[in-house]
């Protein structure tokens, strides 16, 4: 144990002496968590809305007023013709064009029905789908009011009773997207910083020649590996602590569950990431190579973790691959414990899979590490 302690002491001294590494460890994650948590949003607001009103009646004006009153739409202007409106969308000035046909009010009064043309910029398909939902809600509200106004006095009593649904939002009552995003962003930062630093650390020893000196010493393989990786395990836990403090103080993210449970799972998850970092370093000769390979895996892990895209929406083959993604389990556990207050029994499947992952990755990393006495 003394030997491991000396190696750990040496590693901490090296880390704190490297002035270029300290900002990467402590400053950049804080800045990234603050910026990314505010920028990465699924909300669709300030939709640039325009319209072409061929009718210019009280009914068409009432419909436009509903869009102007909406908090989601920013009514830019009225275009005199469809051609000019389409040109504005082509230039990126507007996102939605509503075309109200001629005789809009007359057809409602006479035929009790009419048509509207809605043109939506669908380059971003997800945003376009949300915009379409907003538009349909406003049109349905207008249509309901119009039908009521068009009914005869004798028909008022025959209006069908509507079913009123009262939603109850659990775990995120204010529907704040930051409550959903902050735990995921924290997972990414803890993963990236720990993986990059642990992977580059041993490679750096190769580059400066000190690894060969360590290899010819009586230090055992397991002593060397534990001593090299333990400081980064500690740094990962420190990053989690700082991230949780920022999430609570700055973003007011609720923490319903047990902090001890989060730290317990993170301690096992860190072993997975450190094992991957050591495994990468064993097959690379320069820090640049280690960085590229680590970044390759991190991008795949992040995109297939369910953070930005629901796993249920992925193809079957992609859903199968996510079973081998440790980041997926960490995102699930952190959200379950922080937001739902899940217990150890609730996260037991993820805990078992992560533990197996840690054993396998560290076994491969130790096996692939070559030490000559």
C-alpha positions as CSV (number, residue, x, y, z in Angstrom):
1,X,0.0,0.0,0.0
2,X,2.9,2.3,0.6
3,X,4.1,1.9,-2.9
4,X,0.6,2.8,-4.3
5,X,0.5,5.8,-1.9
6,X,3.8,7.1,-3.2
7,X,2.6,6.8,-6.8
8,X,-0.7,8.6,-6.0
9,X,1.2,11.3,-4.2
10,X,3.5,11.7,-7.2
11,X,0.5,11.9,-9.6
12,X,-1.3,14.6,-7.6
13,X,1.9,16.6,-7.5
14,X,2.2,16.3,-11.3
15,X,-1.4,17.3,-11.8
16,X,-1.2,20.4,-9.7
17,X,2.2,21.4,-11.1
18,X,0.8,21.3,-14.6
19,X,-0.7,24.8,-14.9
20,X,-2.2,24.0,-18.3
21,X,-4.1,21.1,-16.8
22,X,-5.7,22.9,-13.9
23,X,-8.0,25.1,-16.0
24,X,-9.1,22.0,-18.0
25,X,-10.0,20.2,-14.8
26,X,-11.7,22.9,-12.8
27,X,-12.5,26.0,-14.9
28,X,-13.7,24.7,-18.3
29,X,-16.2,22.1,-16.9
30,X,-17.9,24.9,-14.9
31,X,-18.1,27.2,-17.8
32,X,-19.3,24.5,-20.1
33,X,-22.0,23.3,-17.7
34,X,-23.3,26.9,-17.3
35,X,-23.3,27.6,-21.0
36,X,-24.5,24.3,-22.4
37,X,-27.3,23.9,-19.9
38,X,-28.7,27.3,-21.0
39,X,-28.1,26.8,-24.7
40,X,-29.1,23.1,-25.2
41,X,-32.9,23.5,-25.2
42,X,-35.8,21.6,-26.8
43,X,-38.1,24.6,-26.5
44,X,-39.3,26.3,-29.7
45,X,-39.9,30.0,-29.1
46,X,-39.8,33.2,-31.1
47,X,-41.1,31.6,-34.2
48,X,-40.9,34.1,-37.1
49,X,-44.5,34.2,-38.3
50,X,-45.9,36.0,-41.3
51,X,-49.2,35.9,-43.1
52,X,-50.9,36.6,-46.4
53,X,-54.5,37.8,-45.8
54,X,-56.6,37.7,-49.0
55,X,-59.8,38.1,-47.1
56,X,-59.2,41.1,-44.8
57,X,-62.4,40.6,-42.8
58,X,-63.1,40.6,-39.1
59,X,-62.8,36.8,-38.9
60,X,-59.3,36.8,-40.6
61,X,-58.2,39.6,-38.3
62,X,-59.4,37.7,-35.2
63,X,-57.3,34.7,-36.4
64,X,-54.2,36.8,-36.8
65,X,-54.8,38.3,-33.4
66,X,-54.6,34.9,-31.8
67,X,-51.2,34.3,-33.3
68,X,-50.0,37.8,-32.1
69,X,-51.2,37.0,-28.6
70,X,-49.3,33.7,-28.5
71,X,-46.0,33.6,-26.6
72,X,-44.5,31.2,-29.1
73,X,-45.0,33.3,-32.3
74,X,-43.3,36.5,-33.3
75,X,-45.5,38.0,-36.0
76,X,-43.0,39.7,-38.4
77,X,-45.1,41.2,-41.1
78,X,-48.0,40.8,-43.6
79,X,-47.0,40.0,-47.1
80,X,-49.2,41.2,-50.1
81,X,-48.7,38.0,-52.1
82,X,-47.7,34.4,-51.7
83,X,-44.7,34.9,-54.0
84,X,-43.2,37.6,-51.8
85,X,-43.8,35.5,-48.7
86,X,-42.2,32.4,-50.2
87,X,-39.2,34.5,-51.2
88,X,-38.9,35.8,-47.6
89,X,-38.9,32.2,-46.3
90,X,-36.2,31.3,-48.9
91,X,-34.0,34.0,-47.5
92,X,-34.6,32.8,-44.0
93,X,-36.5,35.8,-42.8
94,X,-39.6,33.8,-41.7
95,X,-40.3,30.3,-40.4
96,X,-44.1,30.1,-40.9
97,X,-46.4,31.6,-43.5
98,X,-50.2,31.5,-43.0
99,X,-52.2,32.1,-46.1
100,X,-55.9,33.1,-45.5
101,X,-57.9,32.5,-48.7
102,X,-60.4,35.0,-50.2
103,X,-64.0,34.5,-49.0
104,X,-62.7,33.0,-45.7
105,X,-65.4,34.6,-43.6
106,X,-68.1,34.1,-46.2
107,X,-67.4,30.3,-46.5
108,X,-67.5,30.0,-42.7
109,X,-70.8,31.8,-42.5
110,X,-72.4,30.0,-45.5
111,X,-70.7,26.6,-45.6
112,X,-69.6,26.3,-42.0
113,X,-66.1,25.3,-43.2
114,X,-63.1,26.6,-45.1
115,X,-59.4,25.9,-45.7
116,X,-56.1,27.5,-44.6
117,X,-52.7,27.1,-46.1
118,X,-49.8,26.9,-43.7
119,X,-46.2,26.8,-45.0
120,X,-43.6,25.7,-42.4
121,X,-39.8,25.8,-42.8
122,X,-39.1,22.1,-42.1
123,X,-35.3,22.0,-42.4
124,X,-35.3,21.3,-38.7
125,X,-37.9,18.5,-38.7
126,X,-38.3,18.4,-34.9
127,X,-38.9,22.2,-34.6
128,X,-41.3,22.1,-37.6
129,X,-43.4,19.4,-35.9
130,X,-43.6,21.4,-32.7
131,X,-44.6,24.5,-34.7
132,X,-47.3,22.6,-36.4
133,X,-48.7,21.5,-33.1
134,X,-48.8,25.2,-31.9
135,X,-50.5,26.3,-35.1
136,X,-53.2,23.6,-34.9
137,X,-53.9,24.5,-31.2
138,X,-54.5,28.1,-32.2
139,X,-56.6,27.2,-35.2
140,X,-58.7,24.8,-33.1
141,X,-59.3,27.5,-30.5
142,X,-60.3,29.9,-33.2
143,X,-62.6,27.3,-34.8
144,X,-64.3,26.6,-31.5
145,X,-65.0,30.2,-30.9
146,X,-66.2,30.7,-34.5
147,X,-68.6,27.8,-34.3
148,X,-70.1,29.1,-31.1
149,X,-70.6,32.6,-32.6
150,X,-72.2,31.1,-35.7
151,X,-74.8,29.0,-33.9
152,X,-78.3,30.3,-33.6
153,X,-79.7,31.2,-30.2
154,X,-81.9,28.1,-30.3
155,X,-78.9,25.8,-30.8
156,X,-77.0,27.2,-27.8
157,X,-78.4,24.5,-25.4
158,X,-77.5,21.8,-27.9
159,X,-73.8,22.5,-27.8
160,X,-72.1,19.3,-26.8
161,X,-70.3,19.3,-23.5
162,X,-66.5,19.1,-23.8
163,X,-64.4,16.7,-21.8
164,X,-61.8,18.7,-19.8
165,X,-58.5,17.0,-19.1
166,X,-56.4,18.3,-16.2
167,X,-52.7,17.4,-16.6
168,X,-50.6,16.6,-13.6
169,X,-46.9,17.0,-14.4
170,X,-44.6,14.8,-12.2
171,X,-40.9,15.3,-11.6
172,X,-40.8,18.6,-13.5
173,X,-43.9,20.6,-12.6
174,X,-42.7,23.8,-14.2
175,X,-41.7,22.0,-17.4
176,X,-38.3,23.6,-17.2
177,X,-36.1,22.1,-19.9
178,X,-33.0,22.8,-17.7
179,X,-34.3,20.3,-15.2
180,X,-34.0,17.6,-17.9
181,X,-30.8,18.8,-19.5
182,X,-28.5,19.7,-16.6
183,X,-28.1,16.1,-15.3
184,X,-27.3,15.0,-18.8
185,X,-24.8,17.8,-19.4
186,X,-23.1,17.0,-16.1
187,X,-22.7,13.3,-17.1
188,X,-21.0,14.4,-20.4
189,X,-18.6,16.7,-18.7
190,X,-17.6,14.2,-16.0
191,X,-17.1,11.5,-18.7
192,X,-15.2,13.6,-21.1
193,X,-12.8,15.2,-18.6
194,X,-12.0,12.0,-16.8
195,X,-11.6,9.9,-20.0
196,X,-9.4,12.5,-21.7
197,X,-7.1,13.1,-18.8
198,X,-6.7,9.4,-17.8
199,X,-6.1,8.4,-21.4
200,X,-3.5,11.1,-22.0
201,X,-1.7,10.7,-18.7
202,X,0.0,7.4,-19.4
203,X,0.7,8.4,-23.0
204,X,2.4,11.5,-21.7
205,X,4.7,9.2,-19.7
206,X,5.5,7.4,-22.9
207,X,6.3,10.6,-24.7
208,X,8.7,12.0,-22.1
209,X,10.3,8.6,-21.5
210,X,9.5,8.1,-17.8
211,X,7.2,5.1,-18.5
212,X,10.2,3.0,-19.5
213,X,11.9,4.0,-16.2
214,X,8.8,2.9,-14.3
215,X,8.6,-0.4,-16.1
216,X,12.1,-1.5,-15.0
217,X,11.4,-0.8,-11.3
218,X,10.1,-3.4,-8.9
219,X,6.7,-1.7,-8.9
220,X,4.0,-4.3,-9.7
221,X,1.6,-3.8,-12.6
222,X,-1.5,-3.4,-10.4
223,X,0.3,-0.9,-8.1
224,X,1.3,1.2,-11.1
225,X,-2.2,1.2,-12.6
226,X,-4.0,1.9,-9.4
227,X,-1.6,4.7,-8.5
228,X,-1.9,6.3,-12.0
229,X,-5.7,6.1,-12.2
230,X,-6.8,6.8,-8.6
231,X,-6.2,10.6,-8.8
232,X,-8.4,10.8,-11.8
233,X,-11.1,8.8,-10.0
234,X,-10.9,11.4,-7.2
235,X,-11.0,14.3,-9.7
236,X,-14.2,12.8,-11.3
237,X,-15.9,12.7,-7.9
238,X,-14.8,16.4,-7.4
239,X,-16.3,17.3,-10.8
240,X,-19.5,15.7,-9.9
241,X,-19.7,17.6,-6.6
242,X,-19.0,20.9,-8.3
243,X,-21.6,20.1,-11.0
244,X,-24.3,19.2,-8.4
245,X,-23.7,22.4,-6.5
246,X,-24.0,24.5,-9.7
247,X,-27.1,22.5,-10.7
248,X,-28.8,23.3,-7.4
249,X,-27.6,26.8,-6.8
250,X,-27.6,28.2,-10.3
251,X,-30.3,26.2,-12.1
252,X,-32.4,25.2,-9.1
253,X,-32.6,21.6,-10.3
254,X,-34.4,19.5,-7.7
255,X,-32.5,16.7,-5.9
256,X,-35.1,14.5,-4.5
257,X,-33.0,11.3,-4.2
258,X,-30.1,10.3,-2.1
259,X,-26.7,12.0,-2.7
260,X,-25.0,8.9,-1.3
261,X,-26.6,6.8,-4.0
262,X,-25.4,9.1,-6.7
263,X,-21.9,9.0,-5.4
264,X,-22.0,5.2,-5.1
265,X,-23.0,4.7,-8.7
266,X,-20.6,7.4,-9.9
267,X,-17.7,5.6,-8.1
268,X,-18.4,2.5,-10.1
269,X,-19.0,4.4,-13.3
270,X,-15.6,6.2,-12.9
271,X,-14.0,2.7,-13.0
272,X,-15.6,2.1,-16.4
273,X,-14.3,5.4,-17.8
274,X,-10.8,5.0,-16.3
275,X,-10.6,1.5,-17.7
276,X,-11.5,2.8,-21.2
277,X,-8.9,5.6,-20.8
278,X,-6.2,3.1,-19.8
279,X,-7.2,0.7,-22.6
280,X,-6.9,3.5,-25.2
281,X,-3.5,4.6,-23.8
282,X,-2.1,1.1,-24.1
283,X,-2.5,1.2,-27.9
284,X,-1.4,4.8,-28.6
285,X,2.0,6.4,-28.6
286,X,1.1,10.1,-28.5
287,X,-1.3,12.3,-26.7
288,X,-2.8,13.4,-30.0
289,X,-3.6,9.8,-30.9
290,X,-5.2,9.2,-27.5
291,X,-7.3,12.4,-27.8
292,X,-8.6,11.4,-31.3
293,X,-9.6,7.9,-30.3
294,X,-11.1,9.0,-27.0
295,X,-13.1,11.7,-28.8
296,X,-14.3,9.1,-31.4
297,X,-15.9,7.0,-28.6
298,X,-17.2,9.9,-26.6
299,X,-19.2,11.3,-29.6
300,X,-20.8,7.9,-30.2
301,X,-21.5,7.5,-26.5
302,X,-23.1,10.9,-26.2
303,X,-25.3,10.7,-29.4
304,X,-26.5,7.2,-28.4
305,X,-27.1,8.0,-24.7
306,X,-30.6,9.2,-25.0
307,X,-29.6,12.7,-23.9
308,X,-30.6,14.5,-27.1
309,X,-32.6,11.8,-29.0
310,X,-35.0,9.3,-27.2
311,X,-33.6,5.8,-27.4
312,X,-37.1,4.5,-28.2
313,X,-37.1,6.5,-31.4
314,X,-33.9,4.9,-32.7
315,X,-33.8,1.9,-35.1
316,X,-33.8,-1.5,-33.4
317,X,-30.1,-2.1,-34.2
318,X,-29.2,1.3,-32.6
319,X,-31.3,0.4,-29.5
320,X,-29.3,-2.8,-29.2
321,X,-26.0,-1.0,-29.4
322,X,-27.0,1.4,-26.6
323,X,-27.0,-1.6,-24.3
324,X,-23.2,-1.4,-24.4
325,X,-23.1,2.4,-23.8
326,X,-22.1,3.2,-20.2
327,X,-23.1,6.9,-20.6
328,X,-26.7,5.8,-21.3
329,X,-26.9,4.1,-17.9
330,X,-25.3,7.1,-16.1
331,X,-27.7,9.5,-17.7
332,X,-30.7,7.3,-16.7
333,X,-29.4,6.9,-13.1
334,X,-28.6,10.5,-12.5
335,X,-32.1,11.6,-13.7
336,X,-33.9,8.9,-11.8
337,X,-32.2,9.6,-8.5
338,X,-32.1,13.4,-8.8
339,X,-35.6,14.0,-10.2
340,X,-37.6,10.9,-9.2
341,X,-36.0,10.0,-5.9
342,X,-35.3,6.5,-7.1
343,X,-33.8,4.0,-4.6
344,X,-31.0,1.5,-5.0
345,X,-33.5,-1.2,-6.0
346,X,-34.8,1.0,-8.8
347,X,-31.3,1.5,-10.3
348,X,-30.1,-2.0,-9.6
349,X,-30.3,-3.1,-13.3
350,X,-28.1,-0.2,-14.4
351,X,-25.8,-0.7,-11.4
352,X,-25.2,-4.4,-12.2
353,X,-24.6,-3.7,-15.9
354,X,-22.2,-0.9,-15.1
355,X,-20.3,-3.1,-12.6
356,X,-19.9,-5.8,-15.2
357,X,-18.7,-3.2,-17.7
358,X,-16.1,-1.9,-15.1
359,X,-14.8,-5.4,-14.5
360,X,-14.5,-6.2,-18.2
361,X,-12.9,-2.9,-19.2
362,X,-10.4,-2.9,-16.4
363,X,-9.5,-6.5,-17.0
364,X,-8.9,-5.8,-20.7
365,X,-6.9,-2.6,-19.8
366,X,-4.7,-4.5,-17.3
367,X,-4.2,-7.4,-19.7
368,X,-3.2,-5.1,-22.6
369,X,-0.7,-3.1,-20.4
370,X,2.8,-4.3,-21.1
371,X,5.3,-4.0,-18.2
372,X,8.8,-5.3,-18.3
373,X,10.6,-6.0,-15.0
